[in-house]
Amino acid sequence: MIREGDKTLSPTYNAIGISLCLVDILLCSCCREDGRRRGFIIDGPSQDYGARLTASVIITCIMAASGGLIFGYDIGISVRALLLLMMAVSAGFLWIMIGSSGGVTAMESFLKPFFPSVLRKMADAKQDEYCIFDSEVLTAFTSSLYIAGLAASLVAGRFTKAVGRQAVMLLGGVAFLVGAAINAAAMNIEMLILGRILLGVGVGFTNQATPVYLAETAPPKWRGVFTTGFQLFIAVGVVAASLTNYGTSHNSTWGWRLSLGLAAAPAAIILLGALFIPDTPSSLVQRGKLDDARAALRRVRGPAADVEAELKDIERSVEEASKMEEGAFRRILRRRYRPYLVMAVAIPLFQQLTGIIVIAFFSPVLFRTVGFGSDTALMSAVILGAVNLASIIVSTFVVDRYGRKLLFMVGGAQMILCQVSVAWILGAKIGSDAQAALPRGYAVAVLVLMCAYSAGFGWSWGPLSWIIPSEIFPVEIRSVGQSISVAINMGLTFVQTQTFLAMLCRFKQGTFAFYAAWVVVMTAFVAFLLPETKGVPLEFMSELWRRHWYWGRFLVDERELVVTPRP
């Protein structure tokens, strides 16, 4: 017997196939049957097994979601390094203008052992407000972590299948804790980079395991709320790091060591939290631990839930997945998994192309560019982080009530408006030559617009880019699908942190128009191609995609594709 669905396609063929899918969308968009099959609203199964919102599931999910702290804190402490370099460059210009012999002594304790070339080159810099910070040295420290995170997230997919999601979260916490200690004690650039690599391993492991852990543990009715908790803790980590940066920014001797070393605090939180939570029922069933899976379900679902019915559905999903002998990475390339592969690539790709990561990393640089002083710029970054945190809290109350797609639409429109407005202000008041600082009133307007932009991201692409990948994949490709999603996220973060300052220098105010155009594209993509996943149990998610107006053609039942060989 030869089954057509068992063909394994080459990577090149699949890349072409994904491209053809996008072209085919344009040809099919006018041929939809009715409103219910357009991808805007598709009602999925409502089975929730009688699960209640128990104290146990709340505590378990909060402890797991704390894994987002280490990613958020790393984003915040990366700003610390950029700020030090930014202040050094600014001090260099002041030294040139007033002939001060003091120069940049306030920042020498950090710059001299790690970035001596910056000290040597400052006197030769040209003061273009867009290009003042265009330096490979400036971005190398920040972006080096993400190559390690990319590799770690791919490895974590195999680790998760073998040892479970809880164990991977523990390994991530240990790696981040050791990396934080090495960075705080760094005496040379080699130690600093080694610490960053270990931080990357920790981020890659936890980012791969935590969202899926939350999706598999939370009751379907509240899955969006609990998975949003991961993004919420990322935002908490950013704000905590930003406040730490602000508090230590004036200590020239050991302030930077304190900022980097305190990364051990969120690492310790996730490490301790992971020790006291069970693995997910799906992961336990995959490893043949049915009694442990039953106990874990009873713990998080409560006595009123039909634990046996849910466990049987999990067993059925795992049993069907186990019949497929090929590896998960090869399996996800098959035609029937094309919708999931597209989403595994598109969701993190689009999240990065909102421009939020460069706002998070380089907000002090941006606000310095538009006319704020260094201290005020750093406090502006704290304000942005707080706004983002507040908006994520708002999203937790609405994501499971109004669904994912509405938040995507509202947040997308909000981000487009803010980015276009910022591009217009910078173009009209600074211009392309950027020889003058932005007037104070317009600088405040840019801050307000960036806060509105941050809020739009905080209740749309921020949490939803973690929710969607964690809940859409069938069990047989769930780990590898999440690994691909996290790896793309890390890889694009690396690319953007390497290129944004050069992009700001060359595109000028057009940088913000560039990101606004991408938000238009991704909003249309979600509107037409992403089914509503609110309240659908993970075990029935494939049925949702099978009923979608476009993706349904890929999820043909393979039993109908059996071809009998010739005698």
Buried (B, 14 or more C-beta within 10 A) or exposed (E): EEEEBBEEBEEEEBEEBBEEBEEEBEEEEEEBEEEEBBBBEBEBBEBBBBBBBBEBBBBBBBBBBBBBBBBBBBBBBBBBBBBBBBBBBBBBBBBBEEEEEEBBEBBBBBBEBBBEEBBEBBEEBEEBBBBBBBBEBBBBBBBBBBBBBBBBBBBBBBBBBEBBBBBBBBBBBBBBBBBBBBBBEBEEBEBBBBBBBBBBBBBBBBBBBBBBBBBBBBBBBBBBBBBBBBBBBBBBBBBBBBBBBBEBBEBBEEBBBBBBBBBBBBBBBBBEBBEEBBBBBBBBBBBEBBEBBBBBBBBBBBEEBBBEEBBEBBBEBBEEBEEBEEEBBEBBBBBBBBBBBBBBBBBBBBBBBBBBBBBBBBBBBBBBBBBBEBBBBBBBBBBBBBBBBBBBBEBBEBBBEBBBBBBBBBBBBBBBBBBBBBBEBBBEBBEEEBEEBBBEEBBBBBBEBBBBBBBBBBBBBBBBBBBBBBBBBBBBBBBBBBBBBBBBBBBBBBEBBBBBBBBBBEBBBBBBBBBBBBBBEBBEBBBBBBBBBBBBBBBBBBBBBBBBBBBBBBBBEBEEBEEEEEE
